[in-house]
Amino acid sequence: MDSCGQENSQETVAFMELAVQQAKLALDSLEVPVGCVIVEDGEVIASGRNRTTETRNATRHAEMEAIDFLLEQWHKIGLSEAAVAKKISQCSLYVTCEPCIMCASALSILGIKEVYYGCANDKFGGCGSILSLHSSSPESLLSGGVQWKKGFKCTGGVMASEAVALLRSFYEQGNPNAPKPHRQPVQRV
Amino acid sequence: MDSCGQENSQETVAFMELAVQQAKLALDSLEVPVGCVIVEDGEVIASGRNRTTETRNATRHAEMEAIDFLLEQWHKIGLSEAAVAKKISQCSLYVTCEPCIMCASALSILGIKEVYYGCANDKFGGCGSILSLHSSSPESLLSGGVQWKKGFKCTGGVMASEAVALLRSFYEQGNPNAPKPHRQPVQRV
């Protein structure tokens, strides 16, 4: 993370609010509430929310949903591979929770410009918490002196409390989709 | 890797031959030739080949293609999330090249039983070359003492020379999709 906890611009907060809206839609669908938007030239061009339950596919995280939607649109209008690569290198992704290792790798493979995220992902985070796949520095956790693509700029802690509150309300309901529930639902009076 | 270079069973080689066939289909389509199959109870239930060029989506690796196809099928027949998790934990994946960090993470998230691969992926391999995401041992590269899911059994070096030969023939043709070609095509006489 480059600037966890520092003041965020109005624009950053505005885009993260849209990501939070996506997370709320996920919550309404009984999904783990994580949402994101992808921004190009100050405009939202894709959004995604976690859909692992609906799709019965545990890899359908918000970021993968938004990426696949966007790339399909670009494919439909006939953009070349080089054009796609150029456009994605000018895009920013705003996501309510730190991308996991899979999603951070995907964003690195695609060559996204930058990522803003809300709360940290202490279990599987790929942008600082467990691995630093966004980082192109030789001090990253990758072995063998191999540079993991070029990396991307990454800023955490944007509206983190809202992101955490959504996740908390999901788990307090008791996750209806968990194979083995870890805790009882909170009794509401 | 658990047993790189050791003798492989007839069954292992037979399934890897099917993965190689998928890689050849990718080569015929001017894609980086990587292919895979997913096996349950000794039967192939899904196959995939690299489709990054056709889809203009650099994350559409063979493994992601096969996974998404399979999970969609299981969704269509109405399997519950728990049933899907159980079935995938009994599946093996055979892929011609070591899964990259993104794919190894996805396979770990899904909880696949085991992976057999052909050649190593020295740049982006997530099963021993760069990271060991298949490993559940505390000596893995993950920081903070966090255990990355439960890991999966992984065996490399199965028909590695065939996998390398396919990749070599692709790059010797000159990759027609590379934004900046790294080498001139080999002149054939």
Interface residues (C-beta under 8 A of the other chain):
Chain A: T53 T55 R56 N57 A58 T59 M64 I67 D68 L71 E72 W74 H75 L79 S80 E81 A82 V84 A85 C100 I101 M102 S105 A106 I109 L110 D122 K123 F124 G126 S129 I130 L131 L133 L141 L142 S143 G144 V146 W148 N177 P179
Chain B: T53 T55 R56 N57 A58 T59 M64 I67 D68 L71 E72 W74 H75 L79 S80 E81 A82 V84 A85 C100 I101 M102 S105 A106 I109 L110 D122 K123 F124 G126 S129 I130 L131 L133 L141 L142 S143 G144 V146 W148 N177 P179
